[in-house]
Amino acid sequence: MQPRIHEKIRNRPAMESLTASVAEIAKQMRTCIQCGTCTASCPNEFAMDLTPRQLWRRVQIGQPEEIFTSTTFSICSSCYCCTLRCPRGLPLTDIMSALKRVAAARMIPRYRQGVHFHKAFLDSVMRHGRVREMEFMALYFMSLKHPLEPFRYFALGMRLILRGKIHMQLPARRNKKLAALFVKAEDMEKHR
Amino acid sequence: MNYLYYPGCSLTGSAREYDVSTRALMALLGAELTEIEDWTCCGASAAEAVDPMLSLSLAGRNLALAETMSAGPDILVPCSACYLNLKRAEAAVREQGGALDDINTVLAGEGVIVNDNHHIRHLLDVLSRDVGADIIIGRRVRDLAGLAIAPYYGCQCLRPYAEFDDPENPASMEPLIAATGASVHRWSMGGKCCGASHMTTDRAVALELVGAILDAAAGADAVVTVCPMCQMNLEAFQLKISRQRRNKLDIPILYLPQLLGLSMGLPADTLALDLNLSNVGVFQN
């Protein structure tokens, strides 16, 4: 417990902004009755430390530290089963995505790998308009700074190359097909 | 039957056989597909995870391009992830509220504008409702009797937009499978999540999900899918899961148009069966 509290005090402004973000998201969860249908519907619940119901409770009462040190939000695979079944009709998957975006914007450690994955994908899309799978994975590996990670994909990569499904291409850094759209969308998002 | 066609990035790469078999099947059925010119990425799950406006704008750009084309208004989309993203943008456009104005503000820089005269259709939607089992039966040249086929729908063609099937108990593939002469493998895993990109970022979780799906497919001769992500997860990790679970998984995973194409007499190479990662040898003769 001691180090967590220490961390909290040291990063007080960061913690305050996190609390504000969670409070904003909590407005959407006001009518949750804690019935647990989300937990019972979740295919990934077995791998989570907080069940979805427990996570939503922490959103309701405003406990950002518990939320963002949990594995729960990052293990949601957006299957929409909980959204489909929620008796209060809450858009739970979309609200989970909002939590993921808060975590992404702050590079919360538990979510870092996911953020690198999404950003590498979008980087390739921005350059060419369409994702180049080989470039995307190369950018992802580079961002992880983990020299052994690519080897996990070696066998699969070879099978895809041998079938001509992916191609060896150097990252084309000068391409910027959708750069203007990316900039404008980010700007609009900030002012919505 | 004329459709605008949005292949999406996967179908130009790791899911090329889905593109090849969809085009071959639709051509055989007499449907004309017109590819949207200069289409770009739908945003996949990545854009939504980072910036909702980027997600809507990337999808919206394609809707806007579709509007400039004379074919349509139905846009055929084989990839479930693309389908969900384009559907989300379609819903935002249809509401005609602030999101539409925002999308068009972003798209102004691209020189295009989105209105509301398009309809995003998943390939499974088109095959089950516009084509239908009777047409498949009528054109069947190869009876697949004796084979049991497990229908796998995944998530994104069913949820959250329940357009053409029951998102709890999907059944739209069953008449199509039965139309080939094959029997439908009875299971409850058809709409269960495959873990999607967790296969890269949280692999243990995805392997568990895929392992459970493939275990439940035991007794089936093949699983059919309608999504490149599901297809990749179900077929590329069978050996790894077999080692973990100490069983022997070796089940063919086919795209739905590949199965239907086979029953309608299309040769295996026209359906690009040589590109599948799972062992589909039994379907290649």
Interface residues (C-beta under 8 A of the other chain):
Chain A: P43 N44 F46 A47 S74 I75 S77 S78 C79 Y80 C81 T83 L84 P91 T93 S97 K100 R101 A104 Q113 G114 V115 F117 H118 K119 F121 L122 V125 G129 R130 V131 R132 E133 Y140 R152 L156 R159 L160 R163 G164 K165 I166 K177 L178 A180 L181 F182 K184 A185 E186 M188 E189 R192
Chain B: C9 S10 T12 G13 S14 A15 R16 D38 W39 T40 C41 G43 A44 S45 A46 A47 E48 A49 V50 D51 P52 M53 L54 L56 S57 L58 R61 G98 D102 T105 V106 L107 G109 E110 C155 Q156 R159 P160 P167 E168 K192 C193 G195 A196 S197 H198 T200 T201 D202 R203 A204 V205 A206 E208 L209 A236 D274 L275 L277
